[in-house]
Amino acid sequence: MKPPKFKDLILFENDDYIVVNKPPFLATLDERIGVAPSLLRLAREYADDAQVGHRLDRDTSGSLVLAKNPEAYRHISMQFENREVHKIYHAVTNGAPPLEQFVVERNIETTKSGKARLAFKGKPAETRFTTLEVYAKHALVQCEPVTGRMHQIRLHLAYVQTPIVGDTLYGGEDFYLSSLKKKFNLKEGETEQPFIKRFALHAMELGFTGLDGEAIKVEAPYPKDFRVLVETLREYR
């Protein structure tokens, strides 16, 4: 994948912070395997002292904040630690959740394999959910994590038996257009590909307080793959 231009990702910037719309398939930090560029590496070509305030999974798109100096980094880190950062995600799920509004409180622990799991002895985790739209076999769900555990939204949606589309790690299924479109034909020798080639999770909104006390709230537009997925599901509703 050709790395994006960092300037093209910027949604908000002041003297202390940058909020970007992270594209899918771009790791937040350098990965151990391979030499693919990370968001942090791209950011430091733009601002030498840039540090990420939090992480998004490689496949997750959306709003992510970076600090431009050590004082700003300490300030945003404390807000995350004290659960003062406002975060809203959108997810497309297999099936629709049982309620329009609901809360999941289930402890989460990480494993040595790089996965996470629900476990009584894990750390407390809470996510608030609102079902925004219901389609034929899927739904668009707003997710507001109160805590920030590894894979929290993904695990909590899987817990209510509506895992995220494409999240095969936690029980989600790939979405194929042929499952909705009656007259779907492939050319001879072709194999149908998943409609979206990642799990369908997008960090929609991010709100925090700047060093000067200013309330900063940023909304990240859907990337093309997520936007087209939602538009297609609406069309075949």
Contacts in CASP RR format, 6 or more apart in sequence:
PFRMAT RR
TARGET T0000
AUTHOR 0000-0000-0000
METHOD contacts of the structure
MODEL  1
MKPPKFKDLILFENDDYIVVNKPPFLATLDERIGVAPSLLRLAREYADDA
QVGHRLDRDTSGSLVLAKNPEAYRHISMQFENREVHKIYHAVTNGAPPLE
QFVVERNIETTKSGKARLAFKGKPAETRFTTLEVYAKHALVQCEPVTGRM
HQIRLHLAYVQTPIVGDTLYGGEDFYLSSLKKKFNLKEGETEQPFIKRFA
LHAMELGFTGLDGEAIKVEAPYPKDFRVLVETLREYR
1 25 0 8 1.000
1 26 0 8 1.000
1 36 0 8 1.000
3 26 0 8 1.000
3 37 0 8 1.000
3 42 0 8 1.000
4 23 0 8 1.000
4 26 0 8 1.000
4 42 0 8 1.000
6 20 0 8 1.000
6 42 0 8 1.000
6 43 0 8 1.000
6 45 0 8 1.000
6 46 0 8 1.000
7 46 0 8 1.000
9 20 0 8 1.000
9 21 0 8 1.000
9 22 0 8 1.000
9 23 0 8 1.000
10 18 0 8 1.000
10 19 0 8 1.000
10 20 0 8 1.000
11 19 0 8 1.000
11 20 0 8 1.000
11 21 0 8 1.000
11 63 0 8 1.000
11 218 0 8 1.000
11 219 0 8 1.000
11 220 0 8 1.000
12 18 0 8 1.000
12 19 0 8 1.000
12 216 0 8 1.000
12 218 0 8 1.000
13 19 0 8 1.000
14 210 0 8 1.000
14 216 0 8 1.000
15 68 0 8 1.000
16 67 0 8 1.000
16 68 0 8 1.000
16 69 0 8 1.000
16 71 0 8 1.000
16 72 0 8 1.000
16 75 0 8 1.000
16 210 0 8 1.000
16 211 0 8 1.000
17 65 0 8 1.000
17 66 0 8 1.000
17 67 0 8 1.000
17 68 0 8 1.000
17 72 0 8 1.000
17 76 0 8 1.000
17 210 0 8 1.000
17 216 0 8 1.000
18 43 0 8 1.000
18 46 0 8 1.000
18 47 0 8 1.000
18 50 0 8 1.000
18 65 0 8 1.000
18 66 0 8 1.000
18 68 0 8 1.000
19 63 0 8 1.000
19 64 0 8 1.000
19 65 0 8 1.000
19 66 0 8 1.000
19 206 0 8 1.000
19 216 0 8 1.000
19 218 0 8 1.000
20 39 0 8 1.000
20 43 0 8 1.000
20 63 0 8 1.000
20 64 0 8 1.000
20 66 0 8 1.000
21 61 0 8 1.000
21 62 0 8 1.000
21 63 0 8 1.000
21 220 0 8 1.000
21 221 0 8 1.000
21 223 0 8 1.000
22 28 0 8 1.000
22 39 0 8 1.000
22 56 0 8 1.000
22 60 0 8 1.000
22 61 0 8 1.000
22 62 0 8 1.000
22 63 0 8 1.000
22 64 0 8 1.000
22 203 0 8 1.000
23 61 0 8 1.000
23 223 0 8 1.000
24 58 0 8 1.000
24 59 0 8 1.000
24 60 0 8 1.000
24 61 0 8 1.000
24 198 0 8 1.000
24 223 0 8 1.000
24 225 0 8 1.000
25 58 0 8 1.000
25 59 0 8 1.000
25 198 0 8 1.000
26 37 0 8 1.000
26 38 0 8 1.000
26 39 0 8 1.000
26 58 0 8 1.000
27 36 0 8 1.000
27 38 0 8 1.000
27 39 0 8 1.000
27 58 0 8 1.000
28 38 0 8 1.000
28 39 0 8 1.000
28 40 0 8 1.000
28 52 0 8 1.000
28 55 0 8 1.000
28 56 0 8 1.000
28 58 0 8 1.000
28 64 0 8 1.000
29 38 0 8 1.000
29 39 0 8 1.000
29 40 0 8 1.000
29 52 0 8 1.000
29 55 0 8 1.000
30 38 0 8 1.000
30 40 0 8 1.000
30 41 0 8 1.000
31 38 0 8 1.000
31 58 0 8 1.000
39 52 0 8 1.000
39 64 0 8 1.000
40 50 0 8 1.000
40 51 0 8 1.000
40 52 0 8 1.000
40 66 0 8 1.000
43 50 0 8 1.000
43 52 0 8 1.000
43 66 0 8 1.000
44 50 0 8 1.000
47 66 0 8 1.000
47 68 0 8 1.000
49 68 0 8 1.000
49 69 0 8 1.000
49 70 0 8 1.000
50 66 0 8 1.000
50 67 0 8 1.000
50 68 0 8 1.000
51 66 0 8 1.000
51 67 0 8 1.000
51 70 0 8 1.000
51 73 0 8 1.000
52 64 0 8 1.000
52 65 0 8 1.000
52 66 0 8 1.000
52 67 0 8 1.000
53 64 0 8 1.000
53 65 0 8 1.000
53 66 0 8 1.000
53 67 0 8 1.000
53 73 0 8 1.000
53 76 0 8 1.000
53 77 0 8 1.000
53 80 0 8 1.000
54 64 0 8 1.000
54 65 0 8 1.000
54 80 0 8 1.000
54 85 0 8 1.000
55 64 0 8 1.000
56 62 0 8 1.000
56 64 0 8 1.000
56 203 0 8 1.000
57 151 0 8 1.000
57 201 0 8 1.000
59 198 0 8 1.000
59 199 0 8 1.000
59 201 0 8 1.000
60 89 0 8 1.000
60 199 0 8 1.000
60 201 0 8 1.000
60 202 0 8 1.000
60 203 0 8 1.000
61 201 0 8 1.000
61 202 0 8 1.000
61 203 0 8 1.000
61 220 0 8 1.000
61 222 0 8 1.000
61 223 0 8 1.000
61 226 0 8 1.000
62 202 0 8 1.000
62 203 0 8 1.000
62 204 0 8 1.000
62 220 0 8 1.000
62 223 0 8 1.000
63 203 0 8 1.000
63 204 0 8 1.000
63 205 0 8 1.000
63 206 0 8 1.000
63 218 0 8 1.000
63 219 0 8 1.000
63 220 0 8 1.000
64 203 0 8 1.000
64 206 0 8 1.000
65 76 0 8 1.000
65 206 0 8 1.000
65 208 0 8 1.000
67 73 0 8 1.000
67 75 0 8 1.000
67 76 0 8 1.000
71 211 0 8 1.000
72 210 0 8 1.000
72 211 0 8 1.000
75 209 0 8 1.000
75 210 0 8 1.000
75 211 0 8 1.000
76 85 0 8 1.000
76 208 0 8 1.000
78 84 0 8 1.000
79 85 0 8 1.000
79 208 0 8 1.000
79 209 0 8 1.000
83 146 0 8 1.000
83 147 0 8 1.000
84 208 0 8 1.000
84 209 0 8 1.000
85 206 0 8 1.000
85 207 0 8 1.000
85 208 0 8 1.000
86 205 0 8 1.000
86 206 0 8 1.000
86 207 0 8 1.000
86 208 0 8 1.000
86 217 0 8 1.000
87 144 0 8 1.000
87 145 0 8 1.000
87 203 0 8 1.000
87 205 0 8 1.000
87 206 0 8 1.000
87 207 0 8 1.000
88 142 0 8 1.000
88 143 0 8 1.000
88 144 0 8 1.000
88 203 0 8 1.000
88 204 0 8 1.000
88 205 0 8 1.000
89 142 0 8 1.000
89 143 0 8 1.000
89 144 0 8 1.000
89 145 0 8 1.000
89 153 0 8 1.000
89 201 0 8 1.000
89 202 0 8 1.000
89 203 0 8 1.000
89 204 0 8 1.000
90 132 0 8 1.000
90 140 0 8 1.000
90 141 0 8 1.000
90 142 0 8 1.000
90 143 0 8 1.000
90 201 0 8 1.000
90 202 0 8 1.000
90 204 0 8 1.000
90 222 0 8 1.000
90 226 0 8 1.000
91 140 0 8 1.000
91 141 0 8 1.000
91 143 0 8 1.000
91 153 0 8 1.000
91 157 0 8 1.000
91 164 0 8 1.000
91 200 0 8 1.000
91 201 0 8 1.000
91 202 0 8 1.000
92 138 0 8 1.000
92 139 0 8 1.000
92 140 0 8 1.000
92 141 0 8 1.000
92 164 0 8 1.000
92 165 0 8 1.000
92 175 0 8 1.000
92 200 0 8 1.000
92 226 0 8 1.000
92 229 0 8 1.000
92 230 0 8 1.000
92 233 0 8 1.000
93 138 0 8 1.000
93 139 0 8 1.000
93 140 0 8 1.000
93 141 0 8 1.000
93 157 0 8 1.000
93 162 0 8 1.000
93 163 0 8 1.000
93 164 0 8 1.000
93 165 0 8 1.000
94 137 0 8 1.000
94 138 0 8 1.000
94 162 0 8 1.000
94 163 0 8 1.000
94 164 0 8 1.000
94 165 0 8 1.000
94 172 0 8 1.000
94 173 0 8 1.000
95 137 0 8 1.000
95 138 0 8 1.000
95 139 0 8 1.000
95 162 0 8 1.000
96 131 0 8 1.000
96 134 0 8 1.000
96 135 0 8 1.000
96 138 0 8 1.000
96 139 0 8 1.000
96 162 0 8 1.000
97 129 0 8 1.000
97 131 0 8 1.000
97 139 0 8 1.000
97 141 0 8 1.000
97 157 0 8 1.000
97 160 0 8 1.000
97 162 0 8 1.000
98 160 0 8 1.000
99 131 0 8 1.000
100 130 0 8 1.000
100 131 0 8 1.000
101 128 0 8 1.000
101 129 0 8 1.000
101 130 0 8 1.000
101 131 0 8 1.000
102 128 0 8 1.000
102 129 0 8 1.000
102 160 0 8 1.000
103 126 0 8 1.000
103 127 0 8 1.000
103 128 0 8 1.000
103 129 0 8 1.000
104 126 0 8 1.000
104 127 0 8 1.000
104 129 0 8 1.000
104 156 0 8 1.000
104 159 0 8 1.000
104 160 0 8 1.000
105 124 0 8 1.000
105 125 0 8 1.000
105 126 0 8 1.000
106 118 0 8 1.000
106 125 0 8 1.000
106 155 0 8 1.000
106 156 0 8 1.000
106 159 0 8 1.000
107 118 0 8 1.000
107 119 0 8 1.000
107 120 0 8 1.000
107 121 0 8 1.000
107 122 0 8 1.000
107 123 0 8 1.000
107 124 0 8 1.000
107 125 0 8 1.000
108 116 0 8 1.000
108 117 0 8 1.000
108 118 0 8 1.000
108 119 0 8 1.000
108 122 0 8 1.000
108 123 0 8 1.000
108 125 0 8 1.000
108 149 0 8 1.000
108 150 0 8 1.000
108 151 0 8 1.000
108 152 0 8 1.000
108 155 0 8 1.000
109 116 0 8 1.000
109 117 0 8 1.000
109 119 0 8 1.000
109 121 0 8 1.000
109 122 0 8 1.000
109 123 0 8 1.000
110 116 0 8 1.000
110 150 0 8 1.000
111 117 0 8 1.000
115 151 0 8 1.000
115 169 0 8 1.000
116 149 0 8 1.000
116 150 0 8 1.000
116 151 0 8 1.000
116 152 0 8 1.000
116 155 0 8 1.000
117 155 0 8 1.000
118 155 0 8 1.000
118 159 0 8 1.000
123 147 0 8 1.000
123 149 0 8 1.000
124 147 0 8 1.000
125 145 0 8 1.000
125 147 0 8 1.000
125 148 0 8 1.000
125 149 0 8 1.000
125 152 0 8 1.000
125 155 0 8 1.000
125 156 0 8 1.000
126 145 0 8 1.000
126 146 0 8 1.000
126 147 0 8 1.000
127 143 0 8 1.000
127 144 0 8 1.000
127 145 0 8 1.000
127 146 0 8 1.000
127 147 0 8 1.000
127 152 0 8 1.000
127 153 0 8 1.000
127 156 0 8 1.000
128 143 0 8 1.000
128 144 0 8 1.000
128 146 0 8 1.000
129 141 0 8 1.000
129 142 0 8 1.000
129 143 0 8 1.000
129 144 0 8 1.000
129 156 0 8 1.000
129 157 0 8 1.000
130 141 0 8 1.000
130 142 0 8 1.000
130 144 0 8 1.000
131 139 0 8 1.000
131 140 0 8 1.000
131 141 0 8 1.000
131 142 0 8 1.000
132 139 0 8 1.000
132 140 0 8 1.000
132 141 0 8 1.000
132 142 0 8 1.000
133 139 0 8 1.000
133 140 0 8 1.000
133 230 0 8 1.000
133 233 0 8 1.000
133 234 0 8 1.000
135 233 0 8 1.000
135 234 0 8 1.000
135 236 0 8 1.000
135 237 0 8 1.000
136 180 0 8 1.000
136 233 0 8 1.000
136 236 0 8 1.000
136 237 0 8 1.000
137 179 0 8 1.000
137 180 0 8 1.000
138 165 0 8 1.000
138 175 0 8 1.000
138 233 0 8 1.000
139 162 0 8 1.000
140 230 0 8 1.000
140 233 0 8 1.000
141 157 0 8 1.000
141 162 0 8 1.000
142 204 0 8 1.000
143 153 0 8 1.000
143 156 0 8 1.000
143 157 0 8 1.000
145 152 0 8 1.000
145 153 0 8 1.000
151 169 0 8 1.000
151 170 0 8 1.000
153 164 0 8 1.000
153 201 0 8 1.000
154 163 0 8 1.000
154 164 0 8 1.000
154 167 0 8 1.000
154 169 0 8 1.000
154 170 0 8 1.000
154 199 0 8 1.000
154 201 0 8 1.000
155 170 0 8 1.000
157 163 0 8 1.000
157 164 0 8 1.000
157 170 0 8 1.000
158 164 0 8 1.000
158 167 0 8 1.000
158 170 0 8 1.000
158 171 0 8 1.000
158 172 0 8 1.000
163 170 0 8 1.000
163 171 0 8 1.000
163 172 0 8 1.000
163 173 0 8 1.000
164 170 0 8 1.000
164 172 0 8 1.000
164 199 0 8 1.000
164 200 0 8 1.000
164 201 0 8 1.000
165 172 0 8 1.000
165 173 0 8 1.000
165 174 0 8 1.000
165 175 0 8 1.000
165 196 0 8 1.000
165 199 0 8 1.000
165 200 0 8 1.000
165 229 0 8 1.000
166 172 0 8 1.000
166 173 0 8 1.000
166 174 0 8 1.000
166 175 0 8 1.000
166 194 0 8 1.000
166 196 0 8 1.000
166 198 0 8 1.000
166 199 0 8 1.000
166 200 0 8 1.000
167 199 0 8 1.000
167 200 0 8 1.000
167 201 0 8 1.000
168 174 0 8 1.000
168 199 0 8 1.000
169 199 0 8 1.000
172 199 0 8 1.000
174 194 0 8 1.000
174 195 0 8 1.000
174 196 0 8 1.000
175 194 0 8 1.000
175 195 0 8 1.000
175 196 0 8 1.000
175 200 0 8 1.000
175 229 0 8 1.000
176 192 0 8 1.000
176 194 0 8 1.000
176 195 0 8 1.000
177 184 0 8 1.000
177 192 0 8 1.000
177 195 0 8 1.000
177 232 0 8 1.000
178 184 0 8 1.000
178 192 0 8 1.000
180 232 0 8 1.000
180 233 0 8 1.000
180 236 0 8 1.000
181 236 0 8 1.000
184 192 0 8 1.000
186 192 0 8 1.000
195 229 0 8 1.000
195 232 0 8 1.000
196 225 0 8 1.000
196 226 0 8 1.000
196 229 0 8 1.000
197 225 0 8 1.000
198 225 0 8 1.000
200 226 0 8 1.000
200 229 0 8 1.000
202 220 0 8 1.000
202 222 0 8 1.000
202 223 0 8 1.000
202 226 0 8 1.000
203 220 0 8 1.000
204 219 0 8 1.000
204 220 0 8 1.000
205 217 0 8 1.000
205 218 0 8 1.000
205 219 0 8 1.000
205 220 0 8 1.000
206 217 0 8 1.000
206 218 0 8 1.000
206 220 0 8 1.000
207 215 0 8 1.000
207 216 0 8 1.000
207 217 0 8 1.000
207 218 0 8 1.000
208 216 0 8 1.000
209 215 0 8 1.000
209 216 0 8 1.000
210 216 0 8 1.000
221 227 0 8 1.000
222 230 0 8 1.000
END
